[in-house]
């Protein structure tokens, strides 16, 4: 299932959501060379979050294969900005486009609920919490973690708290048959969360890279809790689809 739109009009102009999408695209173009192999490897190794490097649980000088001949070397001095910088990097075109699509669909209405400045702070805090959850799930991992999906998980957690009954239109594949279906946001987003928990449980103890499931879970839970502090009742009073009513 893949969301294509929701029935939730935006009240405010989504300034921060647009800026976040632009920042991720700019990082992909200017820092990661639009996926150029050398630029991609260099950016992931130097600006991606490597739990074992950050916590000194992997020996300095360890070479970490990334596939297709690329590798990272664990350095002696961790870059403490990587929990932040990793939020704006991606591993490929589909990774970038999928994340930005989810952010665009759900971010504008969460921004509606708290205003521009609060939403910017909320997004970063969710991303940092997501990174922390992933590090704690496997502190000895030497694989770099990149992607905005942890922070976007926080946006989705906030969305389900704020707008649980809004209908989300999904693209549904049934073998060779493709159709669309509209479901309440609470169904779609909790189903997504369940998949992340299942995937995270299956990945515990794994040494290879892959999807950062626990970052998704950590971001989602953090967003669902933080929105209770960050939401602005005056803004929500203007929104036609807030709450269960």
N, C-alpha and C positions, 0 to 999 in steps of 0.2 A: 504494500500500500504506500502510495506517495501523495502527499497533499498538493493540490493544485491551486486552491484558493479557500478563503473562508467567507462567511456571510457576516462580516464584522466591519462596519465602516470606520475609517480613521477620523478622529475628531481634531487632533493636532497635526500639523505638518510633521512628518517623521524625519526631522533634521538629523538626529543622532543615528537612527537606523540607517539612513542613507549614507551618513559619514562613515559608519562602521563597514558597510558594504564596500564603499570606495576605498577605505584603508586596506581592507583585505585584498582587493583587486590590485591596488597599487603595490602592495608587498609582493604579490605574485608576479607582477610585471617587472618591478624595479629591483627587488632583492633576489627573487627566485628565477629570474630570466624566463618567465612564461613556461617553466618546466624544463629549461635547458639542463642537461644532465649534470654538468659541472656546477652551475649556479645552484641547482636544487640540492645537490649533495652538500655543498659548502654552507648553504643557509640552514639546512636541517641539522648539520653537525654543530654549527657555531651558535645558532639561535634557538634550536629545538631544546626541549626539556629532557634531560637524561637523568633519571632518578639516581642511578649509581654514581654518576659524576657529582651531582649536587650534594649527596650525602656521604661521599667518599666510601661507598660500599663496593666499588669496582676499582681495581688497581689502575693507577695512572699508566698510560702507555698501552692499555688494552685496545686492540683493534676490533671494531664491531662491524661485521659485514651487513650491508644494507640490501644486497642483491644487485645483479647485473654488473658485478665488478666494483661497485662503490662501497666505501666503508668510512667509518668515523674512528678517530683515535681519542680515547678518554684522556682529557688533560688534567694537570695537577691542580689547577685553580678553577673551580666552577664559576660560571657566569650566573650571578644571582638574579639577573634580569630575565633569564630564560622562562620562568613561569609566566611572565608577561609577554615577551616577544613570541613565544611559541603559539600564542592565541591568534596571531595574525599570519601564520605560515600554513601551507598546505602541502600535501604529498603528491597531488596531481590535479588535473583539470576537473575530473568528476568529484573529487573531494571538495574542491573550492566551490564549484557550481551548486552542488547539493547543499552545502552549508549555507551559502548565501541565499539560496531559495527559501530554506526554512527560516532564516533570520528575517527575510523580507516579509514572509507571510505572517509571522507571529510577533515580530519586533515592534511594528508600528502601534499595535493596540496596547502592548505593555508600556511603550513610551507614552501613550495617551494617559495611562493611569498614574504616572508619577512626574511627568514633565521631562524636559530635555536633560538638564544637569543631573538630576537624580538617576535617570535611566543610564547615563554614561557611567556613573559610579557603580550602579547596580550591576551592569554588564561586566565590568572589570572584576568586581568582587566575586561574581559567579564563576568567572573564568579561573581566578586564582584558587577558589575552593575546589573546582573541578580538578585542577592540576594537583592540588594537595591530596585529594582522594585517590588519584591514580598513582601518585608516588607512594602513598601508604599501602596501597594494594600490592605493590611489588617494588620495595625500596632497593632491591639488588639489580633491577633491570638496567641494562646498558643500551637499550634501544631508545632513540630519540622520539619524543612525542610532539606532534605538531597538530594544529587544527583549532578552529573556532567552535567546534561542536560542544565542548564542555560549557562554554559561556552561553551558547545557544540553548543547551539543555536547561540552563537557568531561566532563560526567557520562556521556554516551554512550560517549566514548572510554575512560573508566575502566571502564565496565560490560563492554565487549567484552574488555578485558584480564582482568578478574576472573571473568566468567561467560560464556565464549564459547559453551558448549554448551547453555545454558538455552534452552528453546523459547519463542519470542515469537509470540503469536497475532495475526495481521494481518487486517484487513478489506481484501478485494481486490475491486476493480471491474473487470469484464470486459464493457465495453459496458453493456448493461442488466442484466447478471447480476452479482449481488453474492454473494460467498461469503467464508468464512474459511479461512485456511491457517496452519499452525504451522511455523516455521522456526527453526533455531539463531540465537541472537543475533548470532554472528559474521557470518552471511550478511546478516541484515537491516541491521545497523549499518554494515558495510563497503559494502553497496549504497547506503545513505544517504550515506556519505562520498563515494563515487564520483560521485553526483549533484551533490554540492556542488562537487567539484573541476571537473567538466564545466561547471557553471553559472558558477563563478568564472572559468574560462578564457574563457568566452564573454563575460563582463561586463568584462574588462580593457579599459580605455580608454573605457568608456561614461560619458557625462556625466549621464544621468538616474538617478533613484533606483530602488530595487528591493530584491531580496533581498540581504542581506549575506553572500554565499556564503563569502568568505574569512574572515569572522568565525566561521562554522560550522567551517570547516576548521581554523583556528587554535585554536579552543576544543577541538575533538576531539583534535588531536595533543597539545596541552598536557595535557589530561586523561589521555590514554593514558600519557604520560610521568610526570606528577606522581603518579599513583596508586601508582607503584612506590615513592615516598618516603612517601606519606601513609597507605598501607594499614597496618593493625595485624595482624600474624600471629596474635595471640591471639584477636582477634575473628573472623578468617577461619577459624580452626580450628573454630569453632562452626557455620560455615555449610555446609549440605549440598551446595551446588552450586558451590563455589569451584573454579576451574581446569578443566582438560580431563578430569579423571577422573570 
